[in-house]
Amino acid sequence: MTNAFELLGLKEETVKAVTDLGFSTPTPIQEKAIPVLIAGTKDFVGLAQTGTGKTAAFGLPLHNLIEVHNKYPQALIVCPTRELCLQITSDLQDFAKYMKSLKVEAVYGGASITMQIRNLHKGVHIVVATPGRLIDLIERKAIDLSKVSYVVLDEADEMLNMGFRDDIDFVLKNTVNRDSIWLFSATMPPEVRAISRNYMSSPKEVTVGKVNSGNVNIDHQYFVAPAHQRYETLKRLIDFNPGMYGIIFTRTKADAQDISEKLSKAGYDIEALHGDLTQQQRDKVMGRFRSKSLQLLIATDVAARGIDVDGITHVINYELPDDIEVYTHRSGRTARAGKSGICISICHVRETYKIKQLEKMTNARFNRLDIPSGKDVCRKQFFHFMDKLIAADISHGEYETYIPALMEKFEDMSKEDILKRVAALEFNHFLKYYENAEDLNTRIHERGSRVGAMESRDSNKGSRGFARRDNGYTRLFINVGTKDGFYKASFLQFILDESNLKKDALGKIDLREMNSWVEIDKMEAGRMIKALDGKKYNNRIIRMNEADGGFKSARGAKGPRG
């Protein structure tokens, strides 16, 4: 049977390696990109969702174009995180199964730079790098990029969201002899478009699906819960999906750690991934998650950058993100390689308008579901266990040896009694926990008229709005912005971590170069000012006060200051 990759113009050795990996039909982005790149297209922009096979879309053409007899870097792949760097390197090495002389080297932070330099000096053809470590090597003059022909920017939107714009500029200015730039991204925000405009010459652009749109194989669900019941709602949704293998996204590292500890104490296989972990701790957590020793991983957006794990069934947004791009990247962790998946969002009643915006911008339907009752959870768990019991493989093992003794032990019991006892052993803790469980939907339904009014009021917000402002909010000024290395997600995480406030207290955030403005619940404004005003960030004193004057800062000053 002919492998469809043969029709794309790939070398025989590459097709053979792909076949060994079990792939016979290219994904849409591979089908469109590979022939174009092999043909020698100078500059290229490929837009496709995460999990659609972009690594092979640029990796397989590189295997065709690399001159293996020249043992110097001919291709440079830049990606946002260590995890993605290692994943790309592993994939490229798999593609080179029958090209033993082709060498690929990963360079990234958190590992020995001495060893990486040593490997580079041995001679490599393709370098896969994270921006920080690559710049370090360039400044040390430990890597020769003078003969690099192909520069690949993978997950370009992610890199720019993480604040790597200057790093990308630096790298591109140090690959002056390149022939081509290949840019791959899930979304095309203005920052990515600027890279294309400034460094590329009439690039060939290929789009698979609608830009910013979600994967059609993802079932988008949302549940409306009171703010103080958000954790209980999360726990109930996990219990209602017993076969879940998923990632939970939180706004702050404090939430990630707190929820992880609570669920761990309750007996769940879960660990948190956040910025306070060392690289060794991070690798250990990811190793356990990849091997499925963990059922759940809980992470902030920053910590989860570049995570690429197959088989994830569920993505849970503990809180909705502010930007459509962030939602797209989160949800794209599931339903990879043609599989289906579920993306669950837990919303506060005041956030329901965001769902309408998401539906419009992702061209996907979002299904509002009731939070399961305690009885629903117990029923789901019971039938899941019974299905596992029926499907259990008893063909291997010397069970026959014990059957006579078991028959004798249970001869006075009916089948019904035996099943009851099995159920009691397995589900007693669920039955006790959910015996008098509260209906988490009650309060929301009772406030239906108010919800409708709020949705109507907020439905006219801008397409990127994801923000609301009403008379219950105060506008605060703060003297930090993008010049301090912040982007929206990291800035939000910073102010929430410092103030220990919840996202529900915040409204619109206006992040500028020199200063920023934050809308916050009037009842919490003083608390945030007290927490941030006068603190130091990067050896600079933070100033925060009410933008319109009249609210005293922590140091007693009044009104906006410079």
N, C-alpha and C positions, 0 to 999 in steps of 0.2 A: 504494500500500500504506500502510495506516494505521500511524503510529508509536505504539507503546504508551505513550509518554510523554504523548501527548495525553489519555489516559484518566485521568491523575493530577491534572488541573486546572491545568496550567501554561499560561502565556501563549503565544500563537501564536509570538511572536518567539523565546521561549526554546526551544520545541519545534523550531523551524526551525534554531536554532544547534546543538542537540543532534544533529539529523539530519545536519547538515553535518559534524559530528565523527565520524559513522559509528555512532552509537548508536541503536538502535531498540527495545531491550528493557531495562527497568530491572532492576538487581540487586535481590535480596531486601530489602536495607536501604533502597534507594531507593523500592521499591514500597510498603513499610510506612511510611516516614517522611514522604515528600513530601506525600501527601494530608493527613496529620495536622497537619503544620507549616503548610501553606497555609491550613488551616481556622482557624488562630488559636490553636492550643494554646499555653497560657502557658509551662509548663515541660516539658522533654522530655529523656529519657535514651535514647540509642541505643547499643546494644551489638552490635558486629560486628567481625570480624577485620580486620586491616590488609589493604588491597588489595581490599576489597569495594565500593568506590565511595561512601565516606562523604562525600567532598567534595561530590559532586553531591547527596547526600541532604540537606545543609543549604544548599548554594550555590544550587540551583535554586529552592527556596522563597523565599530571600532576594530573588532577582530578581523574584519575583512581588509581594513585600511592600514593597519599597523605593519610596518616593515620589521619583521622580527630579527633580521640580521643586524639591524642598527640598535645597539643596546644603550639607548638613552631615552628619556621621557619624550614620547611623541603625543601623548594625550593626557590631559589633566581634567579630572572630574572633581568639582567642588560641591559639597553637600553640607547641610546645616549641623548634623550631629554625629557623634561617635557611633551610635547604633546604626544609623543609615550608612555611614562610611564602611563599617564592617560588613553590612549586608550586601552592599554593592560589590565590594571586593570579593566576597564569597561567591556571588552570582557570576562575576566575570571569570573567576577561576574555574567554575563549573563549565562555563561556555568554552573554555580553553582546554578541555579535557584531552583533546587530540592535537593540541598545539603546545607541546610540553615546553618549548623554548620561549613562549610568551610569558612575561613576568608582570605581575600586578602587585603594587605595594600600597598599603593603607597608611596614612599619616594623620594622627589625631592626638588631641590632648589627653592627659591622664595615663599615658604610656611612656616608656623610655624613649626620649628623643635620640639618645646615643645609638640605640639599636636601630631606630628608623633611619638615621643617617648612614649607618653601616650598610643596611640593606639597599639604600639608594645608590651608594657607591659601587655596589656589586653589579649594577646595571638593571634597569627596569624599563618597561615600555609604556605602562599606564600607571599614573599616580592618582589615587583616590584620597581626597583630603578634606578636612574641616578647615574653615577660614583661619582660625587663630593659630593652629599649629603650622599651617602652610606659610603664613606670614613670618612666623618665628624662623622657619627654615630659610626663607628668602633673605631675611635680614642677617642671618648667620652665614649666608652664601653657601649653604649646605645642600642646595638643590639647584640644578641647572634647568631652567625653563626656556633657554634660548632656542631650542629646536622643537618646542611643543607646537604641533600643527592644529590640534583640536582641543578646544576648551569647552567642557560641558558644565553648565550650571543646572544642577538638579534640585528640585523643590525650591525654585527661585523665590516664590512668594513667601515660603517659610523662612528663608534666609533673611529676607528684607524685613519681615515681621519681627525677627529676633534682633534686628539692629545691625546687620552685617553689610549695610550699603557701602560704607567707607572701605571695608575689607574687600568687597567685590571689586570696587574701583581700583584698589591697590593691586590686586591679583591681575586684573586685565591690563593694567599699565605695565606689569612685569612679564607679560607674554606677548611682546611686541611683534614677534615673528609668526604668530599664529595665522593659519589659513582660514579657520572656521570657528564660530561660536555656536554651540547648540544649547538652547535654553529650553528647559522643561519645567512646567508649572501646572498646578491644579487650577489656579485662578490667574486673572490678568489685571491686578490693580494698577493704578498709575505708576507706582514705583517700579514695577516690572516692565511696564511699557517704556519707561524712561531708560532703563538699561538697554532695551532693544534699540531705541532711538539713538542713543549716544555711542554705542559700540558696534552696531551691526549695520550692514549695508544691504538694503532691500531684502530682508530675511524671508525665506519661504515659511509661511505660517500654516500649521495643520491643527485643526480643532476636532476633538472627538467628543461628541455630546455638546451640551450647552455649557458655556463658561459659567462657573459658580453654581451650576446645577448639581443636584445630588445624584447619587447612583440609583438607578431605577429598581435595583434589587433590594433596596433598603426600605423597610417598613418604619415610617416615622410615627411615633406615638408620643402623646404628652398627657400628663396628669396634673391637675390643679390641686394644690395642697396649701393649707395655712403655713405661714413661715415657721412657726414653732413645731410643726409636725413634719418638716422636711426629712429629717433623719428617719422617723418612723415610717414614712412613706417609702423611702429608699429601701429600708430593711424588708418591708412587706413586698415590694416589687422583686427583690432578690429571691425571697422565699417563694414567690409565685412563679418564678422561672427556674426550677431546680436544675436544669441542664445548662445553665448560663456559664459561659466562659467569656468574661468581659472586662472592659475598662470603664471606670467611673471617673469623670472629670469634675474637679472642684475649682473654685475661684482662687483659693489661697492654700498655701502649704500647711497653715494651721488647721484648716478644715480637713485636708487630706490626712494629716497625721491623727487628728481627733477621731474621725470616722473610722480609720483603719484600726485604731486601738479598740474602739467600741465593738466593731464587728469581730475582731480577733478574739476578744474576751467572750463573745457570744458563740464562738466555735467556728467561724468562717475562715476559709483559707484565703487570706487577703494581706497584701502589704502595700505600703505607700511609696510613691516615687516623687521626690521633691528636691529642691535645690540644696537642702542641708546635708544630703547624703554625699559621702565620698564616692569617687569613681568605683572603688572596689565594692562598696555597699550597693551601688547602683547596678553594677554588673551581676552581683549575686541575686538581686531582686529580679532582674530581667531574665537571668538564667532559669530561675524557678518558675517564672511566668511562662516562658517559652516551652519548658518541659511539661507544663500544665500541673506542676506541683501546687501552684496557686490557682484558685478558681477566679479570683478577682485581683485586678490591679487598680489602685486609685492614685490619680496623678493630677498635677496642675498642667496647664497648657504648655508652659515653658519646659517643665520636666519631661513631658511626653513627646517633645519634638523629635521627629524622625523614627519613632517606634514603628516597626514594620513586623507584625506577627500574624501568621496565617491562622485561620480558623476561629477568629473572634466572632462570637454569636451576637453579643450585645454591646452597645455603647450607651452609657447613661450620663446625661448632663444633670449633675446635682443642682446646678443653676444654669440658666441659659447664658451663652456668651453674648457679648455686645456686637460682634461683627459677623456678618454672613460668612466671610472667609474662614473664621474660626470654627463655626458650626460645620461647614463643609469638610474641613480637615478632620474634625472629631468624628463625624459620622462615617467618613471614609476609612476608618480603621476596621470597619466590618464590611461584609458583603464583597470580599475581594476575590479576584480570579473567577468571576461568574457566580459565586455563591450568594445566598441570600443572608440578610442580617436585619437586626432591629436596632433602631436608635430611639432611646427613651429620654424624654425631657421632663423634669419636675419643675413646674412653674408656680409662682405666686399668682394670686388672682390679678394683681396689677400688671403682670407680664403677658397676659394672654394676647394682647395686641401684637406682640412680637411674632406670634405664630402665624398670623395673617401675612406679615411681611416675609417671613421665611417661606411660606407657601408660594408667594408671588415670585420671589427671587430665585428659588431653587426649582420652581416648576414641579413641585411634588405635593402630594396630599398629606396632611398631618391629621392623624386620627386622635380625637380626644376620647380617652377611656376613663371609666371609673376606677378609683383605687380599690384593689380587691379587698373584700371583707376577710375577717379571720377564717370563716368557714370556707371561703373560696380557696384560700391558701392551703388549708388542711386537705381539702379535696384534691387540689392539684398535686400536692406532695404525695398523697396516698396513691393516686393512680400512676404517678411517675415511678414510684417504688415497685408497684405491681407489674408495670411494663418491664422494668429491669429484672424482676424476679422471673417472669415468664421467658425473657430473652436470654437468661443466664446459660452459659455454655457448660453443660455437664458431661460432655463427651470425653473430657480428659480428667483423669483423677480416679482413684479407687473407691468411688462412692459405694459400689455394690457391697463392699466389705461391711459397711455400717448400716445398710438398709434393714437387715433383720432386727438389729437392736433398736433402731428407730421405730420400726413397725410395732415392736413389742411395747416400747415406751408410750406410744400414742394410741394403742389399740382401744382404750376406753374413751378416747376423745373423738368427736365428730370433726369433719373437715372445717366446719364453721368455727368451732372452738379453737382449732389450730390457727386458722387465719386471724382470728381476733387477737390471739396472743402474739403472733408475728407483728400485727399492726400496732399493738400496744408497745412492744419493744422499740419499734422504729419511730413511732409518732407521738409517744407520750409527751415529749417536750414541746412539740408543736401544739398539741391539744391543750396543754396547760397554759402556754404562752398566749394563745389566741382565744382562750375560753370566753373571756369577757372583753374582747378587742373592740375598740371604739371604731365607729364608722367615720373614716377620715373624710368622706365626701359630704357629710351632713351640713357642716357650716357653710361650705361653698355653695351648695344648692340653696340654702336659705337666703343667701345674699345675692341670688340670681339677678334681681332687678338692678342692683348696684353694679354688678359685673358687666351687664349689658350696657349700662350707661358709660362705664369706663372704656369698654371696647369701642363704643361709638366715638367717644371723645378722642381716643388715641389712634383711630384708624386713618387719620389724615397725616400722620407723621411721615417724614421723608423716608426714602428707600433704605438708607443706611441708619435711620434714626435709632432704632433700638434704644430709645430714651424717652423719658416723659418728664414734664415739668408741670406742677400745679402749685396752688397756694400753700401746700404743705411743705414746700422745699425752699431751702436757703442756698444762695450761690456763694461759694467760697473761692478766694483767690489763693494761689500757691506759686511761689517763685521758682519752680522747676518745670522743665519741659523736655522736648526732644533733644536739645543740646546737652542734656545731662544723661543721654543714652536711653531714655525711656521711649517705648512705644505704648500703645493704648493698654494692652493686656498687662505688661510689666508694671506700668504706672498704677493701674487699678490694684494689682496684687500688692504693690508697695504700700499704698495708703491704707488698704484693708489690714495688712499685716501689722502696720504701725499702730493703728487705732483699735484693732480687735473688733471692728464693726462688721456686720453682715452686709452682703451685696444688696439686700432688700432696702437698705437705708439710703442707697445712692440713686441719683437720677442721671442726667446727662453729664458727660465729661468732655470738656473742650481742651484738648492738648495742643499747645502751640510750641514754638521753638524756645522762647525765653520764659514764658509763664503758662499757667494752666488755670482752668476754672472747673469747679466740681459742684454739682447740685447734690444736696443732702437733706434728708429729713430734718426739719427745724428742731425737732426734739434731740437730735444727735449732733447738731452742728458744733455745740460747745465742746463735746467730748472729742470730736475729731481735731478741732483747733488745739485743744489742750495737749493731745497726743503728738501732734506734728510741729506746732509752732515752737521755734527755738531749738529743735533737734538739728543734728549735723548729718549731712549727706555728702560724701566725698569731700570732707573738710570744709563744707560750706554750710552756713546757717540757713535753715529752712524758715521761710516766713509764710504764715497762713493766717488769713483773717476773712471776715465777711466782705464780699466784693462790693456790696452797696453801702458799707459802713454800718455803724450802729451796734455791732457785736464785738465785745471785748475779746482780745486775744489772750493767750496764756500769760503774756507779759504785761497785760493791761493796756496795750495800744488800741486805738479805735480807728475804724475806717480803713480804706484801701491804702496800701503803701507801695509805691513804685512798682 
